Amino acid sequence: MFRNAAAISLHLVGLLQGKKAGASVTRHLHQTFTMAKQMQARRLKGLDYNPWVEYARLATEYDAVNLGQGFPDFAPPDFALEAFQHAVSGDLMLNQYTKAFGYPPLTKILASFFGKLLGHELDPLTNVLVTVGAYGALFTAFQALVDEGDEVIIIEPFFDCYEPMTLMAGGRPVFVSLKPSPTRDGELNSSSNWRLDPDELASKFTPHTKALVLNTPNNPLGKVFSQTELELVASLCQQHNVVCISDEVYQWLVFDGCQHISIASLPGMWERTLTIGSAGKTFSATGWKVGWVLGPDHLMKHLRTVHQNSIYHCPTQTQAAVAESFEKEQLCFGQPSSYFVQLPRAMQRSRDYMARSLQSVGLMPVLPQGSYFLITDISGFKSKMPDLPGAANEPYDRRFVKWMIKNKGLAAIPVSIFFSLSHQKDFDHYIRFCFVKDESTLKAMDEKLQKWKEELRP
Ligand SMILES: Cc1ncc(COP(=O)(O)O)c(C=O)c1O
């Protein structure tokens, strides 16, 4: 009917000026807007704001040293890069679909590698599911297990997607906070000082509790849950017949001789635990987006139902690269040449360098026992400069990070975003830095901090 855009617009102008069928145009526009109003599914209500976008944009705009987002800016190990090259240049069939629940060599090596660590023989077909990153694993787990009205206990501070994933599945998040205990004067704070109150945790379990989300080592705090703490969580999960979704993506990143313990390895926990991992975090290749879930078949079969009706299949070549990387790593596991020994050693040095550097301007570190991240206490700044620009109800840490990006050229992430709305005000005096960065990035950070220190001199 219309040959070009100009003809269409002339027609519409005509219609809008009421020259023709004015009522039908109004009706048409009304229908369009009514449709637009109905577009968003109810389960997405309130979930559209994503704070990360704003801080990333500001970091770019002010050309800040970006210690916000959690990814290494150095290369993955050579053996992993070679494995990736083999995957894209070798067997042509790696360009095609593979098994829906995981490329067989990958599910096989994951089963044997983690079977030993969990003290449980794993069947590659029924106890392993390969997903699009740990994000995909989490989403699949929530969709598979959480029903309308189910309660999900989330330990704060928490990796921020747990809450929307619970809500999107129709569940109700129930929060319980790790709380810091005071340190002695001059003593450096540690993530191990942040603990759960056993009575408070127990009080969160109700007949509606379906799952508890555990994240050890924790993002953003870096806390590594101790055997005693895990035993407490395990006994409550067993007592109340609750599934534990255990996010262990940073399991190799533990420092100071600290031990990572998988809760699934505790007596009686294999049957009720989904253990989630990430090749991105494991091999410093976050763009690969290969993750996995390990668990008992009676739970995994529901995750497979979600997977086969959503993603269905993850890229074959990246799965092949991860399989070969694990095969290589298995040969030297536990030895000094192992990447799982070398990476945490190097990152402990980066952590300590960052901690010293931040302290020079009064950003007081809470030394993490594990993970990519270090949080610092900014209470000193909060009392000295309480009136930073920003909305009156905006938590202090968010205003501080914006101020720091703009004025000091350093980007971090406010920690209050890792807390539920009602607890954000109580935890608005911490900010998170990622130290899994190249030496040059950490040096650039130090230069900014030394300049800041000079400015502080009276
Ligand atoms: C605790 C935690 N779980 C899961 C993920 C997601 O991992 P992936 O990149 O494999 O999807 C992250 C990423 O930052 C994380 O910090």
The ligand as an ORCA input file, in Angstrom:
! r2SCAN-3c Opt
* xyz 0 1
  C      29.200    -15.935     43.639
  C      29.055    -16.002     42.153
  N      28.293    -16.969     41.612
  C      28.136    -17.076     40.297
  C      28.748    -16.192     39.417
  C      28.524    -16.341     37.945
  O      29.556    -17.088     37.349
  P      29.628    -17.310     35.784
  O      30.449    -16.199     35.212
  O      30.274    -18.646     35.587
  O      28.237    -17.288     35.253
  C      29.541    -15.159     39.938
  C      30.155    -14.169     39.027
  O      30.603    -13.125     39.399
  C      29.701    -15.065     41.337
  O      30.439    -14.100     41.892
*
